[in-house]
Amino acid sequence: MNEIDARGYSCPEPVLMTKNAIKNGLPLKVLVDSATPLQNITRFAVNAGYKVESRALGEDFELVIS
C-alpha cells in the first residue's frame, strides 16, 4: 500500500499530494493532522469516484483511499 504523510501541510497541499500519489496506484494511505485536510481529501476522492475510509489516530487522522 502506498502511503503519504501530509501532516504539517496546509490546504490545498495535502489534496495536491493525494492527487499526485493516486497516480502511483491504490490503495493509498494518507496521514493528516487536522479535520480540514481530512474533509478536503475525502471530498476530492469521493467526487473522483474513489472509496474513502478514515479513522482517528490520537490527534491525527488516517484515510485509506481505494
Secondary structure, 3 states (H helix, E strand, C coil): CEEEECCCCCCCHHHHHHHHHHCCCCCEEEEECCHHHHHHHHHHHHHCCCCEEEEEECCEEEEEEC
